[in-house]
Amino acid sequence: MTGGHGVELGLESDGVDEVRKNARLNIKNGARNIKLMATGGVSMDGETPNDVQLSVEEMCAGVEEAHHKGYTACAHAQGTEGIKNAIRAGVDSIEHGIYLDDEAIQMMLDNDTYLVPTLMAPWAINQHPEELPAFMVKKSLAVQEAHIESIGKAAKAGVKIAMGTDAGTAYNDFENGSAQELEHMVKAGLTPLQALQSASINAAELLKIDDHAGSIETGKLADFIIIEENPLEDIKAVQRKKIVYKKGKKVE
């Protein structure tokens, strides 16, 4: 919405027609996922994670345009009511899901909505309190416990979880974030197997690319890693030395 979360990155849209127009514009320009801001967040001043932003009707328009093309739609959704609004609008995934209650979790199960926890985002902020704006650190510290609890409850209930890190937020890099995210997922209550599946088959199914990615099968891309230790026994094994194969060829 105008003045809403992510204004520096996205298109401000008010009302159903503007959301529909801008979703179409993004798709025209090459987007294959439409991201909608259902709530406020941690990284912007003057808002809270519980602020409800885009309405159900507005988000429905964006979801419809993505789905008409066979693409996906997701929602940045941190507060409980905004999460439920996004689920009602039909998004494929909830990004963050900080404040999940039992009703929201059941709604996700009923609608086959994926959860992308991004536990790395607040964790990374909380490691650098002296280098970041006070408002950001204050909000990030305030959500940490609820975020971890929500992800654990969702995993235990059987909500489908896909791995994402929200990389690009403060001190949250593309090099190490994915492997670290898996560790945070397990600490939150996922089994190591659930964490590994979130980064492979679940993520591929969410993005509708599981016909060629997400698992090692005949006819799919041979993208995989070889590691010494068993990540089912210690998820941190994926953070250590590894051999990487891309399209069946070893990456030197």
Secondary structure, DSSP 8 states (H G I E B T S, - for coil): -TT-TTTTTS----SHHHHHHHHHHHHHTT-SEEEEE-B--SSSTT--TT-B-S-HHHHHHHHHHHHHTT-EEEEEE-SHHHHHHHHHHT-SEEEE--S--HHHHHHHHHHT-EEE--THHHHHHHT-TTTS-HHHHHHHHHHHHHHHHHHHHHHHHT--B-----TTSTT--TTTHHHHHHHHHHHHT--HHHHHHHTTHHHHHHTT-TTTSSS--TTS---EEEESS-TTT-GGGGGS-EEEEETTEE--
